[in-house]
């Protein structure tokens, strides 16, 4: 009696190879999805930083209107924005008017990126008795994070970011 060795590949071996290949492809797909999510988050943070840095520079440049900014940033965003004041040296423009123009432009930029802005005392400084020693913080949030009423959806009173929040905070000196 002659024993013949196996010739070719068995069906079970092919199925095992296909299962291993499918697991590898699914792992790679999950990795790609996570990479796209991380890239989108980085882009949003970059846009938020762009808007907040522009607004903080405007606040620094308009020191006379510094106290106007928080109330202006925290109010509802108008549907249409018109520029009424660009140069505080002109007769029809004041420091408060310049502050309003700066905030309207920042809000328009934020809206273009799907964000909301908020300005509050920085965490840990709200209890200071002297308002001049308090630092102000600007917040930008996007996605499911809603900071229109207050910044607690973004950051705790201790200055710790809320897990899963899509926001960024920048101190304005």
Buried (B, 14 or more C-beta within 10 A) or exposed (E): EEEEEEEEEEEEEEEEEEEEEEEEEEEEEEEEEEEEEEEEEEEBBEBBEBBBEBBBEBBEEBEEBBEBBBEBBBEEBEEEBEEEBEEBEEEEBBBBBBBBBBBBBBBBBBBEBEBBBBBBBBBEBEEEEEEEEBEBBBBBBBBEBBBEEEBEBBBEEEEEEBEEBBBBBBEBE
